[in-house]
Every structure is written in structure tokens, then in C-alpha cells.
Amino acid sequence: MNTAEKTTTAQNAGNGSSTDGMILRLANISVHYGAVVALDGVSLGVRKGEVVAVMGPNGAGKSTVLRAIMGLAPVVAGEVYWHQQRLAAATHEIVKEGISFVPQGRRVFTHLTIEENLEMGCLYLHDRAEKERRLDAVMELFPILHQKRRDLASQMSGGQQQMLALGRGLMAGPEALLLDEPTLGLAPIVVKEVFQKVSEINERLKTTIFVVEHNIKGVLDIVHRAYVLEKGRVVHDGTPQSVRETDILTQVFLGS
């Protein structure tokens, strides 16, 4: 994308590339896995109350964005900022800062019950009354979890396990929720339900959401803004409408 196109993109996005008001921000982040450059000077972020997507083809660096935030990627340059302060907490401490991560592939504890899985999302919390309050709130949002709370997670379908993973992420009471491919491997009808739940979490709980997603059509229906990555660099930053109206997805996915 040339300079003129990037300028137009920013204008169409309502200054989407501006860092004003961003509560979570990556500034010139580079991540290297040996000789492989996964991210190359990437700057992006999310404002309070937004749902923002990170999209692109396989190998573009989408999941690495979330891993960099969580301290799970070898960052060689740049900084991550949370509420304008450098995010320097250890990975296991970041949840206490108000950021919760739901990794790709659900990764529920199949030998534990649904309720025990949810409690794993707030192990650091020693206030039993507050833990019960959070359990009730999550189960109200996901009735299936309440219905099956005593069942082992191994007895749940893939879609139900994804709801459990989302619920576990919410048990930390996060201000920002990071979702890595939440619809991966799910049937179309379940994909729709997951997107509806993500939107509901944002609207009901006012949770800020950063979502990496391969299902372009579905995710563009629920986000406020979107970043498109190609070969570890941001090539588009704008509204869902700007993504649909340009040929940027054709360029990055088909190389045309």
C-alpha cells in the first residue's frame, strides 16, 4: 500500500491510526523467532470499550500480536503500553493488571468440572464471596455453563468448550479481553453464536476486546475497527466499512 492509500485509510477510519485514547497499545513492536521476523515495527491499539480485530493470512503475525502483549513472544524492539504506562508485568501477573487472554484452541481442563474450570480463571482471588459473585455473573451470561456446572469439561462439545474458555477469561474481571481465533474449528452455527457472545460481552460488561480472527465476514460484523497484517506489518487500519470497500483483503490473501 502506498503513502497516499495509507493516508486515505486513516481518514476513512476517522483517524483510526491515532493513538489518542488507546488504553492498550503496541508501539513499534518487533518479534523475531530466530531468523524469522514475525512482527516488524508494528504499532496498533484499542480504545476503551472498543472491539478491534486483527486480521490477515496465515503467518501474518496476528496471534503474535496477542502473545507480545502477554509477554509470550520474544520482543526484540518496541514497547507495550497499558493505560499509558509501559506494561512490564510478568506473564502470570498481567491478569491482575486487568488484561485476560483466551488462547487459541480453547485449552480447557477436561478432567475438571465446568465450575472448577471457571475458578481457574481467578486463582489469585481469595475473596470467596467475590469469586461466587463472578461465577454467578458468568453463568448468567452463559446459561449452558450453569446447566452443566457439575459436569466434566470433557463431556462438552467444542462450541460449549469455547463458551467455557470465554467464561474463564471473564472470571478475572478484565477490563480488556484478548481473544485468539475464538471460532477456530467450530461449525458455522456455533461460529455465529460465539460472535454474538463476544458482542454481548462488549455491550453488557463494557469489556474492551482485541480479537484475532480468520473468519473475516463474521468478525467485521461485530468490531468497531480492524487492522490487517501482512508479513508482520500493518497494511490497513480502519473501520469495517473501509476494509470491505477496499481491495486490501484481496491483496493480502491472494497477492493480487
C-alpha positions, 0 to 999 in steps of 0.5 A: 500500500502506498503513502497516499492509500495509507493516508486515505485509510486513516481518514476513512477510519476517522483517524483510526491510526491515532493513538489518542485514547488507546488504553492498550497499545503496541508501539513499534513492536518487533518479534523475531523467532530466530531468523524469522521476523514475525512482527516488524515495527508494528504499532496498533491499539484499542480504545476503551470499550472498543472491539478491534480485530486483527486480521490477515493470512496465515503467518501474518503475525496476528496471534503474535500480536496477542502473545507480545502483549502477554509477554509470550513472544520474544520482543526484540524492539518496541514497547507495550503500553497499558493505560499509558504506562509501559506494561512490564508485568510478568506473564502470570501477573498481567491478569491482575493488571486487568488484561485476560487472554483466551488462547487459541484452541480453547485449552480447557481442563477436561478432567475438571468440572465446568465450575472448577474450570471457571475458578481457574480463571481467578486463582489469585482471588481469595475473596470467596464471596467475590469469586461466587459473585463472578461465577454467578455473573458468568453463568448468567451470561452463559446459561449452558455453563450453569446447566452443566456446572457439575459436569466434566469439561470433557463431556462438552462439545467444542462450541460449549468448550469455547463458551467455557474458555470465554467464561474463564477469561471473564472470571478475572474481571478484565477490563480488556479481553484478548481473544485468539481465533475464538471460532477456530474449528467450530461449525458455522452455527456455533461460529455465529453464536460465539460472535454474538457472545463476544458482542454481548460481552462488549455491550453488557460488561463494557469489556474492551476486546482485541480479537484475532480472527480468520473468519473475516465476514463474521468478525467485521460484523461485530468490531468497531475497527480492524487492522490487517497484517501482512508479513508482520506489518500493518497494511490497513487500519480502519473501520469495517466499512473501509476494509470491505470497500477496499481491495486490501483483503484481496491483496493480502490473501491472494497477492493480487 
